[in-house]
């Protein structure tokens, strides 16, 4: 599946998580904010690069990104979230009407951990949510991000159960890609992050953890949505967790 074919499915088909689609090409989180909030978010991302690694920023009012010049950021994500005063007001597969409410929106494309999953799978490391055909589980932690301007909030993490004898390899593979969250922020006991129940993720779906596997946690690009909920900007558009923007950019671009 090419990125263009994957985006056509996202645009025209029923909403579905994008993990495993157009394997080998970068997927992105997205947040779009009115221009007068854009500087605050850019500073927030700069101060919190682990959960918010920015890959591209659009001009105000533009719905085009250099990461996929023929794509439309208003329609090529399978499911969008519309936020008003920090409250989730709507989920929709087409954000064109909402976009028109604020002609000065600035969009931020943020690295996604789905990008390094191709490396895990190529190494024979299982990725539970891909195998189980569901969304990746994501959790709101008790770790506060560094505030910036009017924005603050706690870090969100994604979790993948990894066989104990492959954890160091998973850390090495993901660590080569800091632009898409890089190495994990924690391995093992979820209570260290303030997570009380792995079977009840705050976003996404729970996954089965098999004997011999340990939970491994990566910083997650849903963190900006936690900041929206905490800081209550008047308007924002984001992707729905797990429903990413698929770019034309090969994963290898971000390897170090």
C-alpha positions as CSV (number, residue, x, y, z in Angstrom):
1,X,0.0,0.0,0.0
2,X,1.4,3.4,-1.0
3,X,0.9,6.4,1.2
4,X,-1.5,7.9,-1.4
5,X,-3.5,4.7,-1.4
6,X,-3.6,4.6,2.4
7,X,-4.8,8.3,2.6
8,X,-7.6,7.4,0.1
9,X,-8.7,4.7,2.4
10,X,-8.6,7.1,5.3
11,X,-10.5,9.8,3.4
12,X,-13.2,7.5,1.9
13,X,-13.5,4.5,4.2
14,X,-14.9,4.1,7.7
15,X,-12.6,5.4,10.4
16,X,-9.9,2.9,11.5
17,X,-6.6,3.1,13.3
18,X,-3.6,3.5,11.0
19,X,-1.1,1.2,12.7
20,X,0.5,-1.0,10.0
21,X,-0.8,1.0,7.0
22,X,1.7,2.1,4.4
23,X,4.5,0.4,6.3
24,X,7.8,2.2,5.9
25,X,6.3,5.6,5.7
26,X,6.1,8.2,8.5
27,X,2.9,8.7,10.4
28,X,2.1,11.9,12.3
29,X,0.0,13.2,15.1
30,X,-1.7,16.5,14.3
31,X,-2.9,19.5,16.2
32,X,-4.2,22.7,14.6
33,X,-4.6,25.9,16.7
34,X,-5.6,29.5,15.9
35,X,-2.6,31.6,15.1
36,X,-2.5,33.4,18.4
37,X,-2.0,30.1,20.2
38,X,0.6,28.8,17.7
39,X,3.6,30.4,19.5
40,X,2.6,29.0,22.8
41,X,2.4,25.5,21.3
42,X,5.7,25.8,19.4
43,X,7.3,26.7,22.7
44,X,5.5,23.9,24.5
45,X,6.8,21.4,21.9
46,X,10.3,22.8,22.1
47,X,10.3,22.4,25.9
48,X,8.8,18.9,25.7
49,X,10.5,17.2,22.7
50,X,10.1,13.7,23.9
51,X,6.2,13.6,23.6
52,X,6.0,16.5,21.1
53,X,8.7,16.1,18.4
54,X,7.6,18.5,15.7
55,X,8.2,17.3,12.1
56,X,6.5,20.2,10.2
57,X,4.5,23.4,10.8
58,X,2.1,24.8,8.2
59,X,1.7,28.5,7.3
60,X,-1.4,30.0,8.9
61,X,-4.5,28.9,7.1
62,X,-2.8,26.3,5.1
63,X,-3.9,22.7,5.0
64,X,-0.9,21.4,3.1
65,X,2.3,20.0,4.5
66,X,5.7,19.4,2.8
67,X,5.6,15.9,4.2
68,X,2.9,15.0,1.7
69,X,2.4,17.9,-0.7
70,X,-0.6,16.4,-2.5
71,X,-2.5,15.6,0.8
72,X,-5.2,17.6,2.5
73,X,-4.9,17.9,6.3
74,X,-8.6,18.6,6.5
75,X,-9.7,15.3,5.0
76,X,-6.9,12.7,4.9
77,X,-6.9,11.7,8.6
78,X,-9.4,8.9,9.2
79,X,-10.9,10.6,12.3
80,X,-10.6,14.1,13.7
81,X,-11.4,15.6,17.1
82,X,-12.9,19.1,17.4
83,X,-12.2,20.9,20.7
84,X,-14.0,23.9,22.0
85,X,-12.7,25.6,25.2
86,X,-10.8,22.4,26.1
87,X,-13.8,20.1,25.8
88,X,-14.2,17.5,23.1
89,X,-17.2,18.7,21.1
90,X,-17.1,16.4,18.1
91,X,-15.4,13.5,16.3
92,X,-15.7,13.6,12.5
93,X,-14.0,11.9,9.5
94,X,-13.9,15.3,7.7
95,X,-12.7,18.5,9.4
96,X,-13.4,20.8,6.4
97,X,-16.3,22.7,8.0
98,X,-14.6,23.1,11.3
99,X,-11.5,24.3,9.6
100,X,-13.4,27.0,7.9
101,X,-14.4,28.5,11.3
102,X,-10.8,29.7,11.8
103,X,-9.1,30.7,8.6
104,X,-5.8,31.3,10.5
105,X,-5.2,27.8,11.8
106,X,-1.6,26.7,12.2
107,X,-1.1,22.9,12.0
108,X,1.7,21.0,13.8
109,X,2.7,17.5,12.5
110,X,4.3,15.6,15.4
111,X,6.2,12.3,15.2
112,X,4.4,9.1,16.0
113,X,5.6,5.9,17.5
114,X,3.8,3.9,14.8
115,X,6.8,5.0,12.6
116,X,9.4,2.9,14.5
117,X,7.1,-0.2,14.7
118,X,8.2,-1.2,11.2
119,X,11.7,-1.6,12.7
120,X,10.4,-3.7,15.6
121,X,8.4,-5.9,13.2
122,X,11.4,-6.3,10.9
123,X,13.4,-7.5,13.8
124,X,10.8,-10.1,14.7
125,X,9.6,-8.2,17.9
126,X,5.9,-8.6,18.3
127,X,3.6,-5.5,18.3
128,X,0.5,-6.5,20.2
129,X,-2.0,-4.0,18.9
130,X,-1.1,-4.8,15.3
131,X,-1.3,-8.5,16.0
132,X,-4.6,-8.1,17.9
133,X,-6.1,-5.8,15.3
134,X,-6.9,-2.9,17.7
135,X,-5.7,0.6,18.6
136,X,-2.5,1.0,20.7
137,X,-3.2,1.6,24.4
138,X,-2.4,5.1,25.7
139,X,-2.3,6.4,29.2
140,X,-2.3,9.8,30.9
141,X,0.7,9.7,33.4
142,X,1.4,11.8,36.5
143,X,4.4,13.4,34.8
144,X,3.9,17.1,34.3
145,X,5.2,18.6,31.0
146,X,7.1,21.8,31.2
147,X,4.6,24.6,30.8
148,X,4.9,27.2,28.0
149,X,2.8,30.3,27.9
150,X,-0.8,29.4,28.3
151,X,-0.2,25.6,27.8
152,X,0.4,23.0,30.4
153,X,-0.5,19.4,31.0
154,X,0.6,15.9,31.8
155,X,2.5,13.5,29.5
156,X,0.7,10.7,27.7
157,X,2.4,7.4,26.9
158,X,1.7,4.5,24.6
159,X,2.4,1.0,25.8
160,X,3.6,-2.1,24.0
161,X,4.2,-5.4,25.7
162,X,7.7,-6.7,24.7
163,X,9.2,-10.1,25.5
164,X,11.7,-9.5,28.4
165,X,14.6,-10.8,26.4
166,X,13.9,-8.4,23.5
167,X,13.5,-5.2,25.5
168,X,17.0,-3.9,25.1
169,X,16.7,-4.5,21.3
170,X,13.4,-2.6,21.2
171,X,15.0,0.3,23.1
172,X,17.9,0.4,20.6
173,X,15.6,0.3,17.5
174,X,13.3,3.0,18.7
175,X,16.2,5.0,20.1
176,X,17.6,5.5,16.6
177,X,14.5,7.6,15.8
178,X,14.3,10.5,18.3
179,X,12.1,12.4,15.8
180,X,9.3,9.9,16.4
181,X,9.7,9.8,20.2
182,X,12.8,7.7,20.4
183,X,13.6,5.3,23.2
184,X,11.0,4.5,25.9
185,X,10.5,6.7,28.9
186,X,9.9,3.7,31.2
187,X,10.1,-0.1,31.3
188,X,8.2,-2.2,33.8
189,X,5.9,-1.2,36.7
190,X,3.2,1.2,35.4
191,X,2.7,2.6,38.9
192,X,5.9,4.5,38.5
193,X,4.1,6.6,35.9
194,X,0.9,6.9,38.0
195,X,-0.9,4.3,35.9
196,X,-3.1,2.1,38.1
197,X,-4.7,-0.3,35.6
198,X,-3.3,-1.3,32.2
199,X,-6.6,-2.9,31.3
200,X,-8.2,0.6,31.2
201,X,-6.3,2.9,28.9
202,X,-7.3,6.6,28.8
203,X,-7.1,6.4,25.0
204,X,-7.1,3.5,22.5
205,X,-7.7,-0.1,23.4
206,X,-6.4,-2.6,26.0
207,X,-4.1,-5.3,24.7
208,X,-3.3,-8.7,26.1
209,X,0.1,-9.1,27.8
210,X,1.4,-12.6,27.4
211,X,3.6,-14.5,29.9
212,X,7.2,-13.4,29.6
213,X,6.3,-10.0,28.3
214,X,6.9,-6.7,30.1
215,X,5.1,-3.4,29.5
216,X,7.2,-0.8,27.8
217,X,6.1,2.9,27.6
218,X,7.0,5.5,25.0
219,X,6.2,9.2,25.1
220,X,3.1,9.8,23.0
221,X,1.9,12.5,20.6
222,X,-1.5,12.5,22.2
223,X,0.1,14.7,24.9
224,X,-1.0,17.9,23.1
225,X,-4.6,16.7,23.5
226,X,-4.0,16.4,27.3
227,X,-2.6,20.0,27.1
228,X,-5.8,21.1,25.3
229,X,-7.9,19.6,28.0
230,X,-5.8,21.1,30.8
231,X,-5.3,24.6,29.2
232,X,-8.6,25.1,27.4
233,X,-7.8,27.0,24.3
234,X,-10.9,28.3,22.6
235,X,-10.6,26.0,19.6
236,X,-8.4,23.2,18.3
237,X,-8.5,20.3,15.8
238,X,-6.6,17.2,16.4
239,X,-6.4,13.6,15.1
240,X,-8.3,11.0,17.1
241,X,-5.8,8.9,19.0
242,X,-4.4,6.1,16.8
243,X,-5.9,7.7,13.7
244,X,-2.8,9.3,12.2
245,X,-1.8,11.4,9.1
246,X,0.2,9.2,6.7
247,X,3.0,11.1,4.9
248,X,5.0,10.4,1.8
249,X,8.2,10.6,3.9
250,X,10.1,7.3,4.4
251,X,10.8,6.3,8.0
252,X,14.5,6.2,7.2
253,X,14.6,10.0,7.0
254,X,14.4,10.1,10.8
255,X,17.0,7.5,11.6
256,X,20.2,8.6,13.3
